Amino acid sequence: MSDSSVSRVHLTEVVLRDGHQSLIATRLRTDDMLPVCESLDAIGFHALEMWGGATFDACVRFLKEDPWARLKALKAAMPKTPLQMLLRGQNLVGYRHHADDVVERFVTRAAEGGIDIFRVFDALNDLRNLEAAIAAVKANGKHAQGALCYTVSPVHTLDMYVADARRLVAMGADSIAIKDMAGLLTPYTTFELVSALVDAVAVPVHLHTHATSGLASQCHLKAVEAGCRHLDTCNSAFAGGTSHPASEVMVAAFKGTPYDTGLDLETIASVGDRLREVRKKYAAFESEYTREDVSVQLSQVPGGMMSNLANQLKEQNALSRMREVFDEIPRVRAELGYPPLVTPTSQIVGTQAVMNVLTGERYKAITNEVKRYLLGGYGQPPAPVDEGIHRLAIGDQPVEDGRPADRLAPEMPHCTAEIGDLAECEEDVLTFAMFPDIARDFLRARRDGTLSPEPLLESRDSGRPATEGTPTEFVIDVHGESYEVQITGVGRDSGGKRQVYLTLDGMPEAVVFEPRDNYLATKAPERARATSTGHVTTAMPGTIVDVLVAVGDSVEAGQTVLISEAMKMETEVHARERGRIAAVHVARGDRVMPGEVLIEIEADD
């Protein structure tokens, strides 16, 4: 009850993490953050969330920034306000569980780098997966905030959330956060939940809810009435839609009341004016699917997941099928035992839903992550899994029921040896532990001085790249018809645009293309089309992660011969008949498309 005895409402500003993660696919660069840091630091927020979540991955994968360098730079620029990060429990900032030694070293280095508050959650609300992280935070003398992932299902009840909150406090949590990543809370449900938690625990209760459904500001008001004194908000430049209620709005709402935040509205608004100009540079990552939409109450898709799904479907040239994916997600979620949709389960469920839609046959292809989930690799699902899907995915393999990390051997010695001289410090080793393949490429490019972030577009209208690189995807209007076209650098530059030659209606025409996306041009090799059961192909566009066979090898029907990756999820590609490998047409790192012959198998006589 100590939280409700203080009238003032405290705001945690999330613009440097969840704001841009929710609206522009986590693409905001450190150089665009630093100019507003001094002003943010002077405002008097309870905390500034600026690290963790998807920012770590995006820094290395897309922005070609060292996330540890970002942390230190922002700490130096904002020394007065506590800095907060989002930590995925045993997953840390990645998509799989890590051994306890990695968790301990990661938390220690993050604390040394400047993180003061660690918001720790588990995607399944399996609190066993928070034990090591909370213990490490406490060992470093920092604030451990235990987060409850809020979702709606037959098994997610008020009693369950209260019991979990009490368990988190018993584990050492200094505060409790309601993490409503999809914006599923409604105002009166919020009042009921917050009231129960405030009565149940003697630590502060925080509310983190997205504006996706349009109800978040109302949820904030009801939460405060119920005794919550800590709200997550986002500067108006990156607020609303699938992000959060605007900081300015909540400051104004409570001004002159017993809950007055004490923050200066004019100063916050001035930061927003500057960030709105910055946001224009990231127009390529804007999406119509990040607007407010009450249908989230049906699809249950979180804001960050929406923007990333939209971006990923662009890569598959299938953005028009987003609504089908939204309809499929609740079905997959129910079949997998109602996991809350938050990283990594949002990626697990979302990617499987995409594959179900794009392949035209539900569960024709099943990602390795779904299989790992069903085997107990992420913890205990909240509800029983559909028996048919369980049997289809993993057959009779035994399911582990203990804490997943108990089965993991220490990883730091192996990671240190594996990355070798490319690692200049322990932080580099930890980056490699999170994302081995992209970290190796990143560290090698850093050593060689060849780091190059993906290009930006100054605006949708200008078409002028802010960095070097030729876009590959275009939308054009010719003779009143719209065309989506991919090119591989053919033609010439014309005033910052790209001029290529097409034949339309039987007549050659020069057409100037406006870039729609910002992926660098790559010329894929031409491959034959699969026509027989001996031709191994893939059901989804993707990248080859591993080739498991060589010419001359014997294989059985159903044997895994390739691993491909699409949308950060790995999928096994199987042989459809028994025989001998006659040809392999792909290598690790190759882009592949459905229907292409990737491997040829000669059937046994």
Residue, then its C-alpha position, 0 to 999 in steps of 0.5 A: m500500500s506504500d505506493s498509493s499513499v503518495s499522491r504525485v504521479h511519476l512518469t517513465e519516458v519511453v521515447l528512446r526505446d518503446g516509442h520508436q520500437s512501436l512506430i518505426a521498427t526500432r530504427l532510431r539511431t543514437d546520433d538522432m537521440l543525443p541532441v535531445c538528451e540534455s533536455l530529457d534529462a532536465i525534465g525530471f522523469h522518474a526514469l528514461e527507458m532507452w535500452g533493451g527490448a528490440t533495440f539491441d538487435a536493431c543496433v547490430r543488425f540494421l544500424k551497425e551500431d554497438p549497443w553497449a556504446r549507445l548505453k554509455a553515450l546516453k548515460a553520459a548525456m543523461p547523468k541525472t535521470p535513472l536509466q531503464m532497460l527492458l530485459r527478457g528474463q533468461n532470454l536477455v535481449g535475444y530470442r532464446h534462453h541463455a545459461d546463467d553465467v551469460v545472464e549474470r555477466f550481461v546484467t553486470r555489464a549493463a549495470e556498469g554501463g549505466i542501467d539503474i532500473f531493470r524491468v524483467f519479464d518472461a514471455l510466458n509469465d513462467l517466473r522461474n525464468l526470472e530468478a537468475a536475472i532478478a538475483a543478478v540485478k540485486a547483486n549489482g545493487k540496482h532496482a529489479q522491477g518484475a513485470l507481469c505480461y498482461t493478456v486475455s485468455p481463459v487461463h489469465t485470471l485476476d487471481m493468477y496475476v495477484a499470485d504472480a506479483r506476490r511471488l515476484v516480490a518474494m523473489g526480490a522485486d523492488s516494484i511490479a509492472i503491469k506490461d500490457m504490450a498489446g493494449l488489451l486493457t480496458p479502463y474498468t479492468t485496469f481499475e480492478l487489476v491495479s486495485a488488487l495488486v496495490d492491495a496485495v503487494a507493498v511495493p510500487v505498481h507501475l502501468h505500461t500500456h500501449a495506445t493501440s486500442g485508443l483506451a490507454s489514456q483512460c486506463h491511466l486515469k483509472a489506474v491512478e484512481a486505483g492507487c497506481r502512481h507510476l505510468d509509462t508515457c512517450n513524448s508526443a513525437f512518437a506517441g499514440g497509435t501502437s506506441h503509448p499515451a503522450s507524456e504531454v497529455m498525461v502531464a496536462a491531465f493531472k496538472g492542478t490535481p493531487y496527482d500533479t506530476g510536477l513536470d513542465l509541459e512546455t519543456i516536454a513539448s519543445v523536445g517533441d518539436r525537435l523529435r518530430e523533425v527527426r522522425k521525418k528521416y525514418a519515413a520508410f519505416e512508417s506503416e499504416y498498421t501502427r495507427e490506433d485500431v480497436s480491433v487489437q482487442l481481437s487480433q491481440v497483436p502488440g504495437g512493436m509486433m505490428s510495425n515489425l510484422a509490416n516491415q517483414l511482410k514487405e520483405q516477403n512482398a506480401l504486405s497486402r496479406m497483413r489482415e489475413v495474418f492478423d486473423e490467423i494470429p489468435r488461432v495460432r496463439a490458442e493452439l499453442g496454449y495462449p502465450p502472451l504476445v511479447t518477445p520472443t513468443s510474439q515472434i514465434v506466434g507471428t512468424q508461424a501465422v505468417m507461414n500458415v498464410l503465405t504457404g497456403e496450408r496451415y503448419k505445412a512448415i513449422t519453425n524450429e522455435v515453435k518446436r523448441y517452445l513445444l518441447g519446453g525450451y521456453g518454459q511452461p505454456p499457460a494452457p495445454v497445447d492443441e494435441g494435433i499441433h503438438r503431435l504434428a510438430i514434435g511427435d512423441q519427443p519428451v517435453e521438459d518440465g523443469r526450468p529451461a536454463d537448468r539444462l544449459a551448460p555455461e556459455m561464456p567460455h565457449c563464446t569467448a573462444e569462438i569469437g576470438d580476436l574479433a572481441e575487444c572486450e567482454e561486451d563484444v562476447l555478450t553481443f556474440a552470445m545474443f546473436p552469433d551470426i550477425a554479431r560476427d559480421f558486425l565485429r568483423a566489419r568494425r575491425d575492417g572499418t566497413l560498417s555501413p548502416e542501412p540507408l534511410l529515405e529523407s521522406r516518402d516524397s523526396g525519394r532521396p537516399a540519406t545514405e548510399g545504396t540503391p533501393t530495390e522495391f518500387v511502386i509505380d503508376v503507369h497508364g493509371e495502373s500501379y505496379e510493384v517492381q524489384i530491380t537490381g541496379v539496371g538503368r541510371d540515376s536521374g536526379g536522385k531517382r532511378q530510371v529503368y526501362l520496361t516494356l508495357d503494353g508492347m512498347p518500351e518506355a523509360v520509367v522513373f521509379e520512386p523508392r518505396d523501401n530501403y533495402l540494398a540491391t542484391k542480384a539473386p542467382e537464377r535457379a530452376r523451378a522444382t518439378s519433382t519430389g527429388h527437388v528440395t525447395t522452401a515454402m517461404p522466402g528466406t536466407i539459408v542459415d545452414v546446409l546439412v548435406a553434401v553431394g554424394d550423401s545418402v538421405e532419408a525421406g523427411q530428413t532435414v537437409l537445410i535450415s532457412e531463416a525468415m523473419k528472424m525464425e529458423t525453419e527446417v527444410h526436408a527431403r521429400e524422398r530417400g536417395r543420394i544428393a546429386a547437387v546442392h545449389v545453395a550456400r550459407g547466406d544465400r537468399v532463396m524463394p519458394g519453388e526454387v530447386l535448392i538441392e537435387i536428390e536422385a531416388d534410390d532404385 
